[in-house]
Structure formats: C-alpha cells, structure tokens
Amino acid sequence: MNKLYLDASVLIAAILSPEGGSAKLIQFIKLGIVSGICSQTVVEEVEKHSAKIGKKVSEIRLFIKDNGILVREKTTEDEAKPYREMVVEDDLHVIAGAKLTKSDYLVTLDKKHLLKEEVKRLVKPLKIVNPQQYLKGLV
C-alpha cells in the first residue's frame, strides 16, 4: 500500500471542494486503498487558515480523524535542518515530514516551491506529485 504524505494545501482543497482531486484522494485514504499521513505541523498550518476556509479548528481535526489520516508529532527544527538547501524555509517541515515517515509520495498543490523538477530530483526516491498526477497513476 502506498504511503502518501499530505501537504496542508491538499487538506484545505479537500475540505473546500468535496468533488476535486484532493477530496478523491482523501476518499481513497478513508477506504484504506492508500495510507495518508501528515504531521502536527501540517495540521496547525491548516488550522491557521480556519477562518479563511470557513471551518472551526474542531471541524478540521474531525475531518482528519474521520478520514483516517495519521498524524505524526510536530516536525522539529533539527529534523528539518538537513533539507535547508532544497526548499524555502516554510516548506522544510513538509519535506522532512515526508522523509521521516518514509512516505512513498508527497502530495501537494504547491507549484511554486515543491512541485519543481529540481526539488523532485533532490528528494528521490520520494516522489512529489499533485493529487491528479497520483490519481492518474493509481486508476
């Protein structure tokens, strides 16, 4: 079973659009077709946007729990440090979390920082994809 590390952008998109690719991916996690994981750092990033997405923090936490997404502890600075040369500071925890959880895929919507070919090369064998790319390969 593939292990997918979810970026905050994917969780937010799934919450906002129950018909989109991010939501379909979450359904696969809930059904046990794939394993979904993120860190407490990612959860807190989603929670920071609670007002923007029109959800209470408790609703966000329930969404994560009800969909079977595993949450590891917060990513520490020491854990993120090895990835400093790869990505911008704000995304260090995402790469670190995906690597530390031994995920097969990092699923993100961040075209500006994470879905770049140079970053993809640097983090191999971890594969960085958006939800649609993953779903096309799965289906």
C-alpha positions in Angstrom: 0.0 0.0 0.0 1.4 3.4 -1.0 2.0 5.8 1.9 1.1 9.4 1.0 2.3 12.4 2.9 -0.2 15.2 2.6 0.7 18.9 2.5 -1.7 21.4 4.0 -2.7 22.6 0.5 -4.2 19.2 -0.2 -6.1 19.0 3.1 -7.5 22.6 2.5 -8.5 21.8 -1.0 -10.3 18.6 0.1 -12.2 20.4 2.8 -13.2 23.2 0.3 -14.1 21.1 -2.7 -15.6 17.6 -2.0 -15.6 16.9 -5.7 -12.0 17.7 -6.6 -8.9 15.6 -6.9 -7.8 16.2 -3.3 -11.1 15.0 -2.0 -10.9 11.9 -4.2 -7.5 11.1 -2.7 -8.9 11.5 0.8 -11.7 9.1 -0.1 -9.0 6.5 -1.1 -7.4 7.0 2.3 -10.7 6.6 4.1 -11.4 3.4 2.1 -7.9 2.0 3.0 -6.7 1.9 -0.6 -3.7 4.1 0.3 -2.3 5.3 3.6 -2.5 9.0 4.3 -0.2 10.8 6.8 0.8 14.3 7.8 2.4 15.9 10.8 1.0 18.0 13.6 2.9 20.9 11.9 0.8 20.4 8.8 -2.4 20.2 10.8 -1.5 23.5 12.6 -0.9 25.1 9.2 -4.4 24.1 8.1 -5.8 25.3 11.4 -4.2 28.7 10.8 -6.5 29.1 7.8 -9.6 28.0 9.6 -11.3 31.4 9.2 -10.4 31.6 5.5 -11.8 28.2 4.8 -14.9 28.7 7.0 -14.2 25.8 9.4 -13.7 25.6 13.1 -10.4 24.1 14.4 -12.6 21.2 15.8 -14.1 20.6 12.4 -10.7 20.4 10.8 -9.5 17.9 13.4 -12.6 15.8 12.9 -12.1 15.8 9.1 -8.6 14.5 9.6 -9.7 11.9 12.1 -12.8 10.7 10.3 -10.8 10.2 7.1 -8.2 8.0 8.7 -5.3 10.4 8.2 -2.5 9.5 10.5 -0.8 12.5 12.3 2.8 12.3 13.5 4.2 14.7 16.0 5.4 18.2 15.1 8.5 18.3 12.9 11.3 19.8 14.8 13.9 22.3 13.6 16.6 19.6 13.9 14.6 17.2 11.8 14.0 19.8 9.1 17.6 21.1 9.1 19.0 18.5 6.5 16.6 19.9 3.9 17.6 23.6 4.1 19.3 23.7 0.8 16.4 22.0 -1.0 13.4 24.2 -0.3 12.2 27.5 1.2 12.1 27.7 5.0 8.3 27.5 5.2 8.3 24.1 3.4 11.2 22.4 5.2 8.8 20.7 7.6 6.9 19.2 4.6 9.9 17.5 3.0 11.2 16.5 6.4 7.8 15.0 7.4 7.5 13.0 4.2 11.1 11.7 4.6 10.8 10.9 8.3 7.5 8.9 7.8 9.2 7.0 4.9 6.3 8.1 2.6 6.3 7.0 -1.0 4.7 10.2 -2.2 4.5 13.8 -1.0 1.2 15.1 -2.3 1.0 18.9 -2.7 -0.6 21.7 -4.7 2.4 23.9 -4.1 3.7 24.5 -7.7 5.9 27.5 -6.6 8.1 25.6 -4.2 7.6 21.8 -4.1 6.3 20.7 -7.5 9.6 21.8 -9.2 11.8 19.4 -11.1 14.9 20.4 -9.2 13.2 19.7 -5.8 11.9 16.4 -7.1 15.4 15.3 -8.1 16.9 16.3 -4.7 14.4 14.3 -2.6 14.4 11.0 -4.6 13.3 8.3 -4.0 10.4 10.3 -2.5 8.1 11.3 -5.4 6.4 14.7 -5.3 3.1 14.9 -7.1 -0.2 16.7 -7.1 -3.4 14.8 -6.4 -4.4 14.5 -10.1 -0.9 13.0 -11.0 -1.2 10.5 -8.3 -4.8 9.5 -9.2 -3.9 9.1 -12.8 -1.2 6.7 -11.9 -3.5 4.8 -9.5 -6.6 4.4 -11.5 
